[in-house]
């Protein structure tokens, strides 16, 4: 880097709400957004109507030039990028970029990643930090290279994780931290005051692979802390789940969103109602369930769930 250009021309690439936090921060900074790139509209919901990404909604609301390429190597898209003449491309929760894209800006392309790299490279770093019971995490800005999440680190910011903190709470905090760090990174690139640092792979690094349905399947035979961390690491989306055994032997899927570690002992998967509280056994103790969602119903507090049980005192989860 050799620039001291005060205002940088930025192309922003991103998709979900998490990316909008950074996009909005750049929008409110002194830097100039010359174009925004996001995914094509996709069918969603029961009606399968086309739905725009959160980033597209922001772009259109603020009248920014927008591109939604099907293929990032498409020459028409590359020509559009060249026409925008970005100094820097900023990427948040997007797709893996080909070299023809990330190598285009004169000052580089950087990503905002929701972990303290090199830990948790991959698609779901916030989830896995919670699932693994970490006590701290953070955000990292780094230059993109040929591999996934391996480029030289620019800046990092750290935050503590509370023992009962849910994904939805940590997600919100890291979104704001990432937005602030992205603007600090742009300012540092503009003033040539950041020295990129190579990532050092020390010991066994924990990955952050994409989540699937089986990731959230609760094993009540596991340690109570392990089950608690899985639930909070997937709350509210995609949601940890179990199956409730009905009186006729049928099984109904139930998502569990919030628990607390509790004293006492029950058989694994056996849930006992005590007043307006519900406790379920694990491999080494029990948890108190505070919020859940039976199939076909809305997310609810445990008292509403108990009210609909018709006076039952115990339940069984598979």
HUVENPE-V956973 format. One record per residue. N is the residue number from 0. OMEGA is omega in whole degrees, -180 to 180 (NA if undefined). BURIAL is # if it has 9 or more other C-alpha atoms within 8 Angstrom, else .. Layout:
BEGIN
n=(N	N)
omega=(OMEGA	OMEGA)
burial=(BURIAL	BURIAL)
END
This chain:
BEGIN
n=(0	1	2	3	4	5	6	7	8	9	10	11	12	13	14	15	16	17	18	19	20	21	22	23	24	25	26	27	28	29	30	31	32	33	34	35	36	37	38	39	40	41	42	43	44	45	46	47	48	49	50	51	52	53	54	55	56	57	58	59	60	61	62	63	64	65	66	67	68	69	70	71	72	73	74	75	76	77	78	79	80	81	82	83	84	85	86	87	88	89	90	91	92	93	94	95	96	97	98	99	100	101	102	103	104	105	106	107	108	109	110	111	112	113	114	115	116	117	118	119	120	121	122	123	124	125	126	127	128	129	130	131	132	133	134	135	136	137	138	139	140	141	142	143	144	145	146	147	148	149	150	151	152	153	154	155	156	157	158	159	160	161	162	163	164	165	166	167	168	169	170	171	172	173	174	175	176	177	178	179	180	181	182	183	184	185	186	187	188	189	190	191	192	193	194	195	196	197	198	199	200	201	202	203	204	205	206	207	208	209	210	211	212	213	214	215	216	217	218	219	220	221	222	223	224	225	226	227	228	229	230	231	232	233	234	235	236	237	238	239	240	241	242	243	244	245	246	247	248	249	250	251	252	253	254	255	256	257	258	259	260	261	262	263	264	265	266	267	268	269	270	271	272	273	274	275	276	277	278	279	280	281	282	283	284	285	286	287	288	289	290	291	292	293	294	295	296	297	298	299	300	301	302	303	304	305	306	307	308	309	310	311	312	313	314	315	316	317)
omega=(-179	-175	165	178	-172	-179	-179	173	-170	162	-179	178	-180	-177	-168	179	179	-180	-177	177	179	180	-180	179	177	176	-179	-180	178	-177	-170	177	-178	179	-180	-180	177	-177	173	176	-177	177	-178	178	-177	-180	-180	177	180	-180	179	177	177	179	177	179	179	-179	-178	180	-177	172	176	172	-171	173	178	-174	171	-179	-176	177	-180	-174	178	178	179	177	177	178	180	-180	178	177	-179	169	-177	167	177	-175	176	175	180	-179	174	-174	172	-179	-180	178	-172	180	-174	-176	-177	-177	173	178	178	-178	172	-174	-173	171	173	-179	16	176	173	167	178	-166	-171	-174	-178	179	-172	175	178	-180	-179	175	-180	179	176	175	-180	178	-178	166	-178	177	179	173	-173	-177	-178	173	-178	-172	-178	-178	177	180	174	174	-173	176	177	175	178	-175	-178	-177	180	177	-175	179	-180	178	-179	-178	180	176	180	177	179	178	179	-179	179	179	176	179	177	178	180	175	-179	-178	-179	-176	179	175	180	-178	180	176	179	180	-178	179	-179	179	179	-179	177	-177	177	-179	172	-175	-177	177	-174	-179	-175	173	-176	175	-180	176	-176	178	179	179	179	-178	176	-178	-177	178	180	-175	15	-174	4	178	172	-174	176	176	177	180	179	-179	-180	179	178	-178	179	-179	179	173	180	-173	-175	178	170	173	-174	175	178	-176	173	171	-178	179	178	-179	-178	180	177	-174	177	180	-177	-180	-179	-178	175	-178	-177	-178	177	178	170	178	-179	-180	177	-179	174	180	177	-180	-179	173	-175	171	-172	180	177	178	-179	179	-178	-176	177	174	177	179	179	180	176	174	178	NA)
burial=(.	.	.	.	.	.	.	#	#	#	#	#	#	#	#	#	.	#	#	#	#	#	#	#	#	#	#	.	.	.	#	#	#	#	#	#	#	#	#	#	.	.	.	#	.	.	.	.	.	.	.	#	#	#	#	#	#	#	#	#	.	.	.	#	.	#	#	.	#	.	.	#	#	.	.	.	#	#	.	.	#	#	.	#	.	#	#	#	#	#	#	#	#	#	.	.	.	#	.	.	#	#	#	.	#	.	.	#	#	#	#	#	#	#	#	#	#	#	#	#	#	#	.	#	#	#	#	#	#	#	#	#	#	#	.	.	#	#	#	#	#	#	#	#	#	.	.	#	#	#	#	#	#	#	#	#	#	#	.	.	#	.	.	.	#	#	#	.	.	#	#	#	.	#	#	#	#	#	#	#	#	#	#	.	#	#	#	#	#	#	#	#	.	.	.	.	.	.	#	.	.	.	.	.	#	.	#	#	#	.	.	.	.	.	.	#	#	#	.	#	#	#	#	#	.	#	#	#	#	#	#	#	#	#	#	.	.	.	#	#	#	#	#	#	#	.	.	.	.	.	.	#	#	#	#	#	#	#	#	#	#	#	.	.	.	#	.	#	#	#	#	#	#	.	.	.	#	#	#	#	#	#	#	#	#	#	#	#	#	#	#	#	#	#	.	.	.	.	.	#	#	#	.	.	#	#	.	.	.	.	.	.	.	.	#	#	#	.)
END
